[in-house]
Amino acid sequence: MITLIHTGPLGTNSLVVSLGNPSERKVFIVDPACCDFSHDSCAISRYLEENALVPQAIVLTHGHFDHVAGISFLMDRYPHMRLYIHAADASFIGPEGADRQARQLSPMGFMEFLPFVSGLCPATDFLTDGGSLFAEYGSPWRVLHTPGHTEGSCVLYSEQEKILVSGDTLFYRSWGRTDLPGGDEAQIMHSLRRIYEEIPGGTKVYPGHDMAGFLLAESPIL
């Protein structure tokens, strides 16, 4: 099971993903952006509680403001959860987060959002290229470090579920912007080539925005 909930000021594709035995109702959350600014702070927690789901972790595909604003609310509500991000993006959250988020928000003229991404919880764990997540639940996810949109952007791939969670690295027939601090067009092209080489075309793709659930083979961009 994978459920998409649009959250935050830019309608991020936040995901709730099943882990292991469905009867245990365990899930992880990807890129929660729900917050008071967008009047949706409870969007994810309401879905979890209405469906008696037990969240085990939050996984951040990268650290941009529109993917992280919901983590403190959710970590306060479910303090047992782990919080994953790549080390290269870890300073978007935690004690250094406000400064780094400001460098992203200022060029966009969106500094009014800074209070909602300041003082966020620090990571408890780090994503590593080639690493495996949630193997203990019998449904492992492989991490691919895919820099370009940010230095620490990652995608998650489940061979068993035939699903790719692509964050803002890959969209339907497009890819993430590289003009903000930390973006790099050459790097994202390398990352995209790697995705198309390593992930089967029949894999369903769930990006960070816009159309989701398309097949990788339906989105030729290289």
N, C-alpha and C positions, 0 to 999 in steps of 0.2 A: 504494500500500500504506500502510495505517495500522494500527499494532499498539498495543493497550492493555495496559499492565503496571501492576497495582496496586502502589503503593509507599508507604512511609512509615507513620507512626502512624495516619493516618486513611484509608488505602487510596486515595490520590489516583490519578486516572486519568492516569498518565504515558503519553505517546504517543511512538512512534517512527514518523516519517513519511518516506516515500520522496521523493527528489529526482531529477528528471530521468530519464535513461536507466537502466532497471532493471539493465542489465548492469554499470553502474559501482558499484552497491550503496551509493550515497551516501544519507544520511538526516540529518534533524535530530530533536532530542529536545525534547519539551515538558514542563515542570514535573516534573523528577526529584526525588522525595522520599526515595529509597532511602538508608538510613543504618544505623549500628550499632544505634541505639535500637530499630528495628523489625526488626533481624536480616535486612536485605535489601540491604545495601550493594552487592552484586554483581548484583542482579537485572537491571538494564538492561545493564551491560557483558557479562554472561553471554549475554544474548539477542543482543547485537550480534556477539559473537565466534562464537557457535554458528551464526550466519547469515551470517558474513563481511561484515558491514555496516560502512561507514566513516562515522562521525558527523562532520558538518561544523559543527554549531552546537547550542547549547541556547537555547531561547526560553522565557522566563518570562512567563506571562500576567499575573502579579502577584507581589508579594513575600512573601506570607504563609508562615509557617514550614512548612506542610504541602505547599508546592509547590517549595521551594528546597533542602531539606536534602541533596540528592544532588549538588549542583553541584561542590563541591570535589573529591569523589572522582572524578567523571567528568572534570573539567578536568585533574586530575593525571594521569589515565590517558590522556587524549587532549588533550595540550596545544595542538594546532593548532586546536582548536575556538574559535569565536566565542561570546560570551555576551550575549544580548539581553534587555533589560528596558526599560520606559518610564522616563524620567528621574524622574517623580514617585514611583516606587517604588524607585529605585536605592539609596536609603539603607537598605533592608531587607537588603542584602548589602554586601560590602566592609567598610571600617573602622568605619562607623557602625552596622553591622547588628545587633550585640548589643543596643544600647540600644533600637532601634526594635522588634526582635522581642520584647524583654522587655515592652514596652508592650502587645503583643498577647497574649502568653502569660500575663501576670499576671492579667487579668480572667477567664481561663479556668481558673485554678488549675493551670497546666501548666508551671510554671517549670522543672521537671526536664528539659524538652526544650531549654532555652536553650543548653547547651553544643554541641548538634548543629546549631545555626544561628548560631553565633558564629564569627567569623574566616572567613567565606565569601569566595570570590573576588569581586572587583568586576566590574562589567559591562565588556565591551569595546566594545559598541555599544548604541544606544538605539532603541527602537521609537518611531515617530512616526505620528500619525494620517494616514491616507491613503498612508503609505509602502508600498513594495513590497519584499518579501523574496524572495531566491533566484531572481530573474528570470534570472540567468545559467545556471540549470539548466533553463530552459524550462518551469518550472511555478511561476509567481510566486504569492506569497501577499500579500494586501492586509491591512494593519493598520488596525483601527478602535480608537481610544481610547474606552473605555467606562467612565468613572469611576463610582463608586458603592459597589462592594464595597471597593475601595481607590481612592486618588486616581489611581493609574497603571494600573488594570486595562485590559487590552486583549483583543480577540478577533482571530483570524486567519481570513481567508476566502480560499478558492481557488475562483474561478469555474470554472476548468478541471476541477478534481476534484469540484466541487459539495460541498465540505466546509467547515464552520464549526467552528473550535476555540474554544470559548466560555469556557474557564477557569471561574471562579466567578461570572461575570456572569449566565449563563443555564443553568438546569437543565431537566430534563423537567417542564414545567408548574409551574416555580418559578424563583426567582432567588436570588442570593447574599445572605447576611446583611449588614446595614449597621450593626450595633450595636457593632462594634469600632472603635478609633481610626482615623479616616480614612474610615469608611463614611458614606454619605449616601443616604438613601432617595429624595429628589427626584432626585438625580443618576442613580441606577441606573434609575429609571423613564424618564428621558430617554434613557439609553443603550439600554434595551430597546426603546423606541419606534423608535429609529434602526435597530436590528438588524432589526426586523420590516418597516421601510420599505425598507431597502436590500438585504436578503438574500432571494433567492427562497425560497418555501415548500418547494420540493423539495430543499433543501440538507440534507445529513446533519449532525447536530450532535454534537460530542464535547465534553462539559463536563468540569469538573475533578473531579467526583465522580458516583457513582451511574450511572444508566442512560445509555448512550452509543449513538450510531448512529441515533437517532430523526430523523425529518424535522422541520424547523422548523414546518411546517404542522400537525404532530401535537401541537404543544405551545403551544396558544393561551393566553396569560396576560394579554393586555391587552384 
